[in-house]
Amino acid sequence: MKALLLSWGAGAVPGFLDRHTGKAPADVRLGYLNDAMLPFAGQDFAGTEHGRLEQLGYRPRSITAGEIGSADELATILDELDALYVCGGETFVLLGNLRRHGLDEVLIDKVRPGEGTSTSLPYIGLSAGAVIAGTSIEPVSLMDDPASAPDLTDYRGLGFVDTAIVPHADSKIDLFPPTLFSEIDRTYSPRHQLTFLNDDQAILVEGTQTTIIESP
């Protein structure tokens, strides 16, 4: 498995994609799953991540899980990619859209293929895209809005790492003060193993090795 789970800083992205695609940025077939940002469409910051990838030389292809009607359709889309980037935003909307039609299971199969399968799709997730890669999205209920996805009742994540990820833990974003993370820890640590990720950090998964690295 090859995964890069970001809080905010994207500094680790070029090296990750270079190692796992072997292509120049303009040649990387990079999917950009945008469902987490759908609730914020039209706001100034909505295109920030897409624009940042373009500045790095990539040509991201936008994909909306909520517009995909079957698991087979998503499988076909993913098979045409060198890597997938899942953007930040509203975590519950993102996972809710993936749960429809079993799209989450397709994504798991592509990123974490079964034993004996030689290829896996490199996965990059930022903020919400990182949170869904963990064991559960429940701990970010105090950051994002579960009511934004009322049909989502199963908060299990995709399980790419054996921890629940809580991004923005250094409180550089005004919406997320230090007291919030103390409350998350107090509320959810008895039931979940938590990893608090600062905005200049990332979780890197390569094969069986998982490490926290710098990503300014």
N, C-alpha and C positions, 0 to 999 in steps of 0.2 A: 504494500500500500504506500501511496505517496500523497501526503496532505500537508498543507500549510495553513494554519489557523491563526488569523490576525485579529488584533484588537482594533487598531487604526493604522499604524504605520505600515507602509507598503515596501519598505526597503529590502525585504527579503524576497520579494516576488521575482525580480529578474534572475537571480541566481537559481532559484527553485525551478523556474520554467526552462532555463538554459540546461540545467542538469537532466531534466526529465523529458525534454522534447528534442534537444539538440538542434533547435532551429533558431534563426534570427527572429527577433520580436515580430517583425512584419509578416513573417511566414507562419507564425504559430496560429493554429486554428483554435482560438480561445472563445469558449462559450461564456456568456455573462447572464447568469440567472438573476432576474431583477424583481422577483415577487415581493421581497421584503421592503422594497422602496415604493411599491404601488400606492400605499396609503398617503405618500408624500408627493405624488406626482404634481408637477407645476410649481413646487417650491424651489427656491434658488439652489439648495444643496442637493437636490435629487440626482443631478448628473455628475456629482463630484467624483465618485469612484470611477465611473466610466471614462470621464475626461482624464483622470490621472493615469489610467491604463493607456490611453491614447498618447499621452505625453511620454510614456515610457517606450512608445514605438509599437504597441500592440494594436490590433484591429478587432476589438471584441464584438462578438455576434450576440445580440440581445435575445434571450429566451425567457418566456413567461410560462411557468408551470400551470398557472391558472387557465391558460388558453389551450393546453394540451389535453386531448380527449381520451388518450389510452396509454397504457404502459408501453405498448409496442411503438407508438409514435415517439415517446421520449427515448426509448432504446435506440431508435434509428438516428435521432438527433445526436445523442451522445457518441455514437459510433463514428460520427463524422468529425469529432473534435480531437485535438491534441491535449486539451486540458479544460477544466471547468472552473470558473470563478463565480462564487455566490456572494452577492453584495449584502451590505448591512441594511438595517431598517427595522421593521416590525417583525420580530421573531415568530410570533404566533401566526401571523398571516402566511409567512414563508412555509412553516411546517404544515399548516393547514392545507395549503395549496398542493404541497407535495404528497400529502396523504390521500388526496382524491385520486382515484383510479390506480392506486398502488404505485405512484411515481417514486415514492421514497424507497421502495424495495428495488426498483430498477436502478436508482442511483447507488444504493448500497452494493448491488451486484457488480456495477461497473467500477466503483472505486475500491471495493474490498472483495475481489473475486474469490471464488472457492479455491481450495487446495488443488494444485496441478495446473492452474491457469496462469500463464506467464505474463499477461499484460493487465495493467490496471490504469484507470483514468486518473491522472493527477488532479487533485481537488484543492482549490484555494477558497477559503471562506473568511469573510471579514465581519466582525461583530455578530450580527444575527446569523450570518453564514458560518461562523465559527461555533456559535452556541449550538446549532442543530447538529453539529458533528459530534457532540458529546453524548453523555448518557441520558441527560434530561434537560429540557428547557424550563422546567418548573422554577428553578432559582431566579430566573430573570423576570418572574411575574411582578417583581417590585420595580422593574425598569421599563418593561414593555407592557402591553395591555392584552391580557387573555381574552377580553370581551371583543377584540378585533377579529377573532376567529371562533365564534360561538359554537361551531360544530366540532371543534377540536377538543377532545376529552382525554386523549392519550398523549401525554407530554414526553414520552420517551424520545430520545434523540436517535441519530443514525448510528451511534456507537463506534465511530472511528477511533475514539480515544476513551479510556476507562475513567472519565471524570466529567463532571458538569462544569462547563466553562462560563465564567463571568467576566465579560470584557470591561474595558475603560476603568480598571480598578484604581488607577492613580488619580482619578477625579479631575482630569484635565478638561473634561466637558462639564459645563456648569450644571447640566441637568442631573448629574450623578455625583453628589457630594460624598465625602468620606463617611458620613453617618449612614448613608444608604447601604454601603458595602458592609458596615458593621451589622446592620439589620438583616441583610441577606445571610451573612455568616451565622448570626444567632438563630435565624428562622429555619434555615435549610441544612446547615452542616450536620445536624444529628441524623438526617436521612440521606444526604448526598455527599459524596466526596467532591469538594469544590476546588477549582483552580482559578484563582483571581489573576487576570491577565492585564498588564499595563499596556498603555497605548503604543509604547515602543518595543513591545515584545510579541513573539509569535510562538506557537507550538508547532514544531516540525516533526512529522512522522515519515520515516523512510524505512521501509521494511518492518522489522520488529522493534526498531529503536524510536523512542519518543523523547524529545528534548525541548526545553524552552530556550529560544534564541533571541537575539536582538533583531528588531525590525523597525528602524527609525523612520 
